[in-house]
Amino acid sequence: MLSVMTSFGRSGDKAGKIMKITISEIKVNPGRRPVNLDGINELARSISAIGLLNPITIDQEHTLVAGLHRLEAAKMLGWTEIECNVCTLDALQTELAEIDENVVRTELSVIEYGELLERRKEIYESLHPETKAGQAQAAGMNRAIGNNVSDKMSVTLRSFAQDTADKLGVSSRTVERTVQMMNGLTEDTREVFRHFPNYKLSQSNAMKLSRMEPGKQKTAAILLASGQIRSLDEYQPVEVRAAPGHAKSSRQQKVEFLESVAGLKDPTKDCRQSPEAFILEYSAFIERVQRGMESFRLPNYEEALPALSQEQLHTLIGLTDSCRKTLEDYLSFVKEARANV
């Protein structure tokens, strides 16, 4: 059910008809960021006192584009209808509008904020390919030497950094530095901080991480997120290679092993792991196992599979069942440990 209220958009929303739409008809994409309940409670009180100042934005299919908190506040107040700006954006423009709403929210982590800017850059340059660095520079040079450049290009020739800076109220250089930082952070490094949602990565540490060699980033990120170091200035990579001509003897290796075991048995040494560090290390272990299993799909192993005898197949099944039972036994051990708390 809908009823037309006024003619066209307002308060910065994309132009479209302002209509009252039945709330139950509004669809919300499942991939959107979760709502902030405290923010919704406060917004509901405000709307109850002064009304909805800005309509939410939906597309012609009644899918929400912007205004999730306003929509949830209206539901909390018991509304059955809500004012909507019904826009005609295509899929990319719709996603861009969603990003523009989310990126100004203060609770975003450094990684979440950077990933939103990364995606915004992809979309913006897809919608405006003439703004990509190479083409923009070429257009500028053409104008400088007197070649004709279309009026359309002159109007739309705003780089992603300029457009984003205007939207966020920051400098273009800040936007560029953030995207550059994200380009330097590996996916493994980003995943570390997803495992530690309560750790607040600073912009300074994130920038320093992005400048590190990819092979060292994850280790440094784990040390940071688990609280073992507070700043990357404290990070000291361990060199594992022995100097030429100074290879350790088996006796030396055995002595070092025994010393490390003795250190673990030392009652004065705190070897406890935090739950976050435990989950991260266990996740890395499972990932190594999974990668190892994938290696058995390589052609040199695959060619041997048809030649397996029935007895060898039973052996393979038995080994696999044993591995499964080991994991199940460990899971039972974890559940028992938690039950004893």
C-alpha positions as CSV (number, residue, x, y, z in Angstrom):
1,M,0.0,0.0,0.0
2,L,1.3,3.5,-0.8
3,S,0.2,7.0,-1.1
4,V,2.0,9.9,-2.9
5,M,2.9,12.7,-0.5
6,T,4.9,15.2,-2.4
7,S,6.8,15.5,-5.6
8,F,10.6,15.1,-5.4
9,G,13.4,14.2,-3.0
10,R,14.8,16.5,-0.3
11,S,17.5,16.7,2.4
12,G,20.2,15.3,0.2
13,D,18.4,12.1,-1.0
14,K,18.4,11.2,-4.6
15,A,15.5,12.8,-6.5
16,G,12.3,10.6,-6.4
17,K,8.7,10.7,-5.3
18,I,8.1,11.0,-1.6
19,M,5.5,8.3,-0.6
20,K,4.1,6.6,2.4
21,I,4.9,2.9,2.1
22,T,3.6,0.1,4.3
23,I,6.5,-1.0,6.5
24,S,5.9,-4.7,6.0
25,E,6.4,-4.2,2.2
26,I,9.9,-2.8,2.6
27,K,12.7,-5.4,2.0
28,V,16.1,-5.1,3.7
29,N,19.1,-6.9,2.0
30,P,20.6,-9.5,4.4
31,G,24.2,-8.2,3.8
32,R,23.7,-4.9,5.5
33,R,25.6,-4.0,8.7
34,P,23.7,-4.9,11.9
35,V,21.9,-2.0,13.6
36,N,23.0,-0.3,16.8
37,L,20.2,-0.8,19.3
38,D,21.3,2.1,21.5
39,G,21.2,4.4,18.5
40,I,17.7,3.1,17.5
41,N,16.3,3.7,21.0
42,E,17.6,7.3,20.9
43,L,16.4,7.9,17.4
44,A,12.9,6.5,18.3
45,R,12.6,9.0,21.2
46,S,13.6,11.8,18.8
47,I,11.1,10.8,16.1
48,S,8.4,10.4,18.7
49,A,9.0,13.9,19.9
50,I,9.6,15.8,16.6
51,G,8.6,13.4,13.8
52,L,10.6,11.9,10.9
53,L,12.6,14.8,9.4
54,N,14.2,12.8,6.6
55,P,12.3,10.0,4.7
56,I,14.1,6.7,4.2
57,T,15.2,5.8,0.7
58,I,14.0,2.8,-1.2
59,D,14.2,1.6,-4.8
60,Q,11.2,0.9,-7.0
61,E,11.1,-2.7,-5.8
62,H,10.7,-1.4,-2.2
63,T,14.2,-2.5,-1.2
64,L,15.8,-0.3,1.4
65,V,18.7,1.9,0.1
66,A,19.3,4.2,3.0
67,G,17.7,4.7,6.5
68,L,17.8,1.3,8.2
69,H,18.0,2.9,11.7
70,R,15.1,5.2,10.9
71,L,13.1,2.2,9.7
72,E,13.9,0.2,12.8
73,A,13.0,3.1,15.0
74,A,9.6,3.4,13.2
75,K,9.0,-0.3,13.8
76,M,9.9,0.2,17.5
77,L,7.3,3.0,17.7
78,G,4.6,0.7,16.2
79,W,4.3,2.5,12.9
80,T,2.7,0.6,10.0
81,E,3.7,3.2,7.3
82,I,6.7,5.4,6.8
83,E,7.7,8.2,4.4
84,C,10.0,7.0,1.7
85,N,11.9,8.6,-1.1
86,V,11.4,6.1,-4.0
87,C,14.4,6.4,-6.2
88,T,15.3,4.9,-9.6
89,L,18.9,4.0,-9.0
90,D,20.5,1.0,-10.7
91,A,22.3,-1.7,-8.7
92,L,25.7,0.1,-8.5
93,Q,24.2,3.5,-7.6
94,T,22.1,1.8,-4.9
95,E,25.1,0.2,-3.4
96,L,27.0,3.5,-3.5
97,A,24.2,5.2,-1.6
98,E,24.3,2.4,1.0
99,I,28.0,2.9,1.4
100,D,27.7,6.7,1.7
101,E,25.2,6.2,4.6
102,N,27.4,3.5,6.4
103,V,30.7,5.2,6.0
104,V,29.8,8.2,8.1
105,R,28.9,6.1,11.1
106,T,31.3,6.4,14.0
107,E,31.4,2.8,15.2
108,L,33.3,1.5,12.1
109,S,36.7,0.0,12.8
110,V,39.7,1.1,10.7
111,I,39.4,-2.0,8.6
112,E,35.7,-1.7,8.1
113,Y,36.0,1.9,7.1
114,G,38.8,1.2,4.7
115,E,37.0,-1.6,3.1
116,L,33.9,0.6,2.5
117,L,36.1,3.2,0.8
118,E,37.7,0.4,-1.3
119,R,34.3,-0.7,-2.5
120,R,33.2,2.9,-3.0
121,K,36.2,3.5,-5.3
122,E,35.3,0.4,-7.4
123,I,31.7,1.5,-7.8
124,Y,32.5,5.2,-8.4
125,E,35.1,4.5,-11.1
126,S,32.7,2.0,-12.7
127,L,30.0,4.6,-12.9
128,H,32.5,7.3,-14.0
129,P,35.3,5.6,-15.8
130,E,36.6,8.9,-17.1
131,T,37.7,9.7,-13.5
132,K,40.2,6.9,-13.3
133,A,43.7,8.3,-12.8
134,G,45.1,7.6,-16.2
135,Q,42.1,8.9,-18.2
136,A,41.7,11.9,-15.9
137,Q,45.3,12.9,-16.4
138,A,45.0,12.4,-20.2
139,A,41.9,14.7,-20.3
140,G,43.7,17.3,-18.2
141,M,46.7,17.3,-20.6
142,N,44.3,17.6,-23.6
143,R,42.7,20.7,-22.1
144,A,46.1,22.1,-21.3
145,I,47.3,21.9,-25.0
146,G,44.0,23.1,-26.4
147,N,42.4,19.9,-27.5
148,N,38.6,19.7,-27.3
149,V,37.3,17.9,-24.3
150,S,33.5,17.4,-24.0
151,D,31.6,19.6,-21.6
152,K,30.2,16.3,-20.1
153,M,33.7,15.1,-19.2
154,S,34.6,18.6,-17.8
155,V,31.6,18.4,-15.4
156,T,32.0,14.8,-14.3
157,L,35.8,14.9,-14.1
158,R,35.9,14.6,-10.3
159,S,38.2,11.9,-9.0
160,F,37.0,9.4,-6.5
161,A,39.1,11.0,-3.8
162,Q,37.6,14.4,-4.5
163,D,34.0,13.2,-4.5
164,T,34.5,11.0,-1.4
165,A,36.3,13.9,0.5
166,D,33.4,16.2,-0.2
167,K,30.9,13.5,1.1
168,L,32.9,12.8,4.3
169,G,34.2,16.3,5.0
170,V,37.8,15.3,4.9
171,S,40.7,16.0,2.6
172,S,41.3,14.2,-0.7
173,R,44.8,13.2,0.6
174,T,43.2,11.5,3.7
175,V,41.0,9.4,1.3
176,E,43.9,8.6,-0.9
177,R,46.0,7.5,2.1
178,T,43.3,5.3,3.4
179,V,42.8,3.5,0.1
180,Q,46.6,3.1,-0.2
181,M,46.8,1.7,3.3
182,M,44.1,-0.9,2.4
183,N,45.9,-1.9,-0.8
184,G,48.9,-2.8,1.4
185,L,47.0,-4.9,3.9
186,T,46.8,-8.6,3.0
187,E,43.5,-10.5,3.4
188,D,45.2,-12.7,6.1
189,T,46.0,-9.6,8.1
190,R,42.5,-8.3,7.8
191,E,41.1,-11.6,8.9
192,V,43.1,-11.4,12.1
193,F,41.3,-8.3,13.2
194,R,37.9,-9.9,12.3
195,H,38.8,-12.6,14.9
196,F,39.4,-9.9,17.5
197,P,36.3,-7.6,17.2
198,N,37.0,-6.0,20.6
199,Y,40.5,-4.9,19.6
200,K,40.6,-1.3,18.3
201,L,43.3,-1.0,15.7
202,S,44.7,2.5,15.5
203,Q,45.1,4.3,12.2
204,S,48.9,4.6,12.9
205,N,49.4,0.8,13.5
206,A,47.2,0.0,10.5
207,M,49.4,2.3,8.3
208,K,52.6,0.7,9.6
209,L,51.2,-2.8,9.0
210,S,50.4,-1.9,5.4
211,R,54.0,-1.0,4.8
212,M,55.4,-4.3,6.1
213,E,56.3,-7.3,4.0
214,P,53.2,-9.4,3.4
215,G,55.0,-12.4,5.0
216,K,55.4,-10.6,8.3
217,Q,52.1,-8.8,8.5
218,K,50.0,-11.6,9.9
219,T,52.4,-12.4,12.7
220,A,52.6,-8.7,13.7
221,A,48.8,-8.4,13.5
222,I,48.4,-11.4,15.8
223,L,50.8,-9.9,18.4
224,L,48.9,-6.6,18.2
225,A,45.4,-8.0,18.5
226,S,46.3,-10.4,21.3
227,G,47.8,-7.6,23.3
228,Q,51.4,-9.0,23.3
229,I,52.6,-5.7,21.8
230,R,50.9,-2.3,22.0
231,S,52.6,-0.7,19.0
232,L,54.3,-2.0,15.9
233,D,57.3,-0.1,17.1
234,E,57.7,-3.0,19.6
235,Y,57.6,-5.7,16.9
236,Q,60.8,-7.5,16.3
237,P,60.7,-10.2,13.6
238,V,62.4,-13.4,14.5
239,E,65.0,-14.7,12.0
240,V,64.7,-18.4,11.8
241,R,67.5,-19.1,9.3
242,A,70.9,-20.2,10.7
243,A,74.0,-18.3,9.6
244,P,76.0,-20.0,6.8
245,G,78.4,-22.5,8.3
246,H,76.7,-22.4,11.7
247,A,74.0,-25.0,11.3
248,K,72.8,-26.3,14.6
249,S,73.7,-29.9,15.5
250,S,71.1,-32.4,16.5
251,R,72.4,-32.2,20.1
252,Q,71.9,-28.4,20.1
253,Q,68.5,-28.8,18.7
254,K,67.6,-31.4,21.4
255,V,69.0,-29.2,24.2
256,E,66.9,-26.2,22.9
257,F,63.8,-28.5,22.7
258,L,64.3,-29.7,26.3
259,E,64.8,-26.1,27.5
260,S,61.6,-25.0,25.8
261,V,59.7,-28.0,27.4
262,A,61.2,-27.1,30.8
263,G,60.0,-23.5,30.3
264,L,56.5,-24.7,29.7
265,K,56.6,-26.8,32.9
266,D,58.0,-23.8,34.9
267,P,55.2,-23.0,37.5
268,T,56.2,-19.4,37.6
269,K,55.8,-18.8,33.9
270,D,52.3,-17.8,32.7
271,C,51.6,-19.7,29.5
272,R,47.9,-19.2,29.4
273,Q,46.3,-18.1,26.1
274,S,43.4,-15.7,25.8
275,P,40.2,-17.1,24.2
276,E,40.8,-14.8,21.2
277,A,44.3,-16.0,20.7
278,F,43.3,-19.6,21.1
279,I,40.5,-19.4,18.5
280,L,42.9,-17.6,16.1
281,E,45.6,-20.3,16.5
282,Y,43.1,-23.1,16.2
283,S,41.6,-21.5,13.1
284,A,45.1,-21.3,11.6
285,F,45.7,-25.0,12.4
286,I,42.4,-26.1,10.7
287,E,43.3,-23.9,7.8
288,R,46.6,-25.7,7.4
289,V,44.9,-29.1,7.6
290,Q,42.4,-28.0,4.9
291,R,45.2,-26.7,2.7
292,G,47.0,-30.0,3.2
293,M,43.9,-31.9,2.1
294,E,43.6,-29.8,-1.0
295,S,47.1,-30.8,-2.0
296,F,45.9,-34.4,-2.3
297,R,43.6,-33.3,-5.1
298,L,46.6,-32.4,-7.3
299,P,47.0,-34.4,-10.6
300,N,49.9,-36.5,-9.3
301,Y,47.7,-37.9,-6.5
302,E,44.5,-37.9,-8.5
303,E,46.0,-40.3,-11.1
304,A,46.7,-42.9,-8.3
305,L,43.1,-43.0,-7.1
306,P,41.6,-45.3,-9.8
307,A,44.3,-47.8,-9.0
308,L,43.6,-48.1,-5.3
309,S,42.7,-51.6,-4.2
310,Q,39.7,-52.3,-2.1
311,E,42.0,-52.9,0.9
312,Q,43.7,-49.5,0.3
313,L,40.4,-47.8,0.0
314,H,39.3,-49.3,3.4
315,T,42.6,-48.0,4.9
316,L,41.9,-44.5,3.5
317,I,38.4,-44.6,5.0
318,G,39.7,-45.8,8.3
319,L,42.3,-43.0,8.5
320,T,39.7,-40.4,7.6
321,D,37.3,-41.7,10.3
322,S,40.2,-41.6,12.8
323,C,40.8,-38.0,12.0
324,R,37.1,-37.2,12.3
325,K,37.0,-38.9,15.7
326,T,40.0,-37.0,16.9
327,L,38.3,-33.7,16.1
328,E,35.0,-34.9,17.7
329,D,36.9,-36.0,20.9
330,Y,38.6,-32.6,21.1
331,L,35.2,-30.8,20.7
332,S,33.8,-33.0,23.6
333,F,36.9,-32.1,25.7
334,V,36.2,-28.4,25.1
335,K,32.5,-28.7,26.0
336,E,33.4,-30.6,29.2
337,A,36.0,-27.9,30.1
338,R,33.4,-25.2,29.7
339,A,30.8,-27.1,31.7
340,N,33.2,-27.2,34.6
341,V,33.6,-23.4,34.8
